Amino acid sequence: MYYVQDGTERCGLYECSRCHERFLDERIGPALMCPACGEAVADMEIGPDDEMPQNEETAVLQEVIEGAENVEKYDTLLSLAVTGGNYDWL
């Protein structure tokens, strides 16, 4: 699968409030750092006068998905949006 490992029974569906990216994650919590825009924010090459960048948890839990079939269905649907319907990654 694209977002989670095969056979995952339970995962969270998240949507980032900043970039509106939707993704699945095996970790379930009220908020996570977005993999799309969270990496772009953290620039660890700072000078002596710069402040340390803060990683914000902008991805909010929308739904907990349970059952291997439901997880696989959501993973497939979300991956089609990313890959544009290209099944070559399978």
C-alpha positions as CSV (number, residue, x, y, z in Angstrom):
1,M,0.0,0.0,0.0
2,Y,1.0,3.6,-0.4
3,Y,0.6,5.2,3.0
4,V,0.5,2.3,5.5
5,Q,1.9,-1.2,5.5
6,D,-0.1,-4.2,4.1
7,G,-2.4,-5.7,6.7
8,T,-2.9,-2.6,8.8
9,E,-6.0,-3.0,10.8
10,R,-6.3,0.5,12.2
11,C,-5.1,3.9,11.1
12,G,-6.0,7.6,11.2
13,L,-7.1,9.8,8.3
14,Y,-5.5,13.2,8.6
15,E,-5.9,16.5,6.8
16,C,-3.4,19.4,7.1
17,S,-4.9,22.7,7.9
18,R,-2.1,24.5,6.1
19,C,-1.7,22.7,2.7
20,H,-4.9,20.6,2.8
21,E,-3.0,17.4,2.1
22,R,-4.9,14.2,3.2
23,F,-2.9,11.2,4.3
24,L,-3.1,8.0,6.4
25,D,-0.9,7.3,9.3
26,E,-0.6,4.3,11.7
27,R,-0.1,6.7,14.6
28,I,-3.4,7.9,16.0
29,G,-3.5,11.2,17.8
30,P,-5.4,14.5,17.7
31,A,-2.7,16.1,15.5
32,L,0.5,15.2,13.7
33,M,3.1,17.0,11.7
34,C,2.2,17.1,8.0
35,P,4.7,15.1,5.9
36,A,4.2,17.5,3.0
37,C,4.6,20.9,4.5
38,G,6.2,20.0,7.8
39,E,9.5,19.1,6.1
40,A,9.6,22.4,4.2
41,V,9.2,24.5,7.3
42,A,12.1,23.0,9.3
43,D,15.4,24.5,7.9
44,M,18.0,23.4,10.4
45,E,20.8,25.6,8.9
46,I,20.4,28.6,11.1
47,G,22.8,31.4,11.9
48,P,23.7,32.7,15.4
49,D,21.0,35.4,15.3
50,D,18.2,33.2,13.9
51,E,15.7,31.4,16.0
52,M,15.3,27.7,16.0
53,P,12.3,26.7,13.7
54,Q,9.3,25.1,15.3
55,N,7.7,22.1,13.8
56,E,3.9,22.5,14.0
57,E,1.4,19.7,14.2
58,T,-0.9,21.0,11.5
59,A,-2.5,17.7,10.4
60,V,-5.7,17.1,12.3
61,L,-7.3,13.7,12.8
62,Q,-10.5,13.5,10.7
63,E,-11.4,9.9,11.2
64,V,-10.2,6.6,12.6
65,I,-10.4,3.8,10.0
66,E,-10.7,0.3,11.3
67,G,-10.6,-3.0,9.5
68,A,-8.0,-4.2,6.9
69,E,-10.5,-3.9,4.0
70,N,-11.4,-0.3,4.9
71,V,-7.8,0.7,5.4
72,E,-6.9,-0.7,2.0
73,K,-9.8,1.0,0.3
74,Y,-8.9,4.5,1.8
75,D,-5.2,3.9,1.0
76,T,-6.0,3.1,-2.6
77,L,-8.3,6.1,-3.0
78,L,-5.9,8.6,-1.5
79,S,-3.0,7.2,-3.5
80,L,-4.9,7.7,-6.7
81,A,-5.0,11.4,-5.9
82,V,-1.2,11.5,-5.5
83,T,-0.2,9.2,-8.4
84,G,-2.9,10.5,-10.8
85,G,-4.2,7.1,-11.4
86,N,-0.8,5.6,-12.3
87,Y,-0.7,2.0,-11.1
88,D,3.0,1.5,-11.9
89,W,3.9,2.0,-8.2
90,L,1.9,-1.1,-7.2
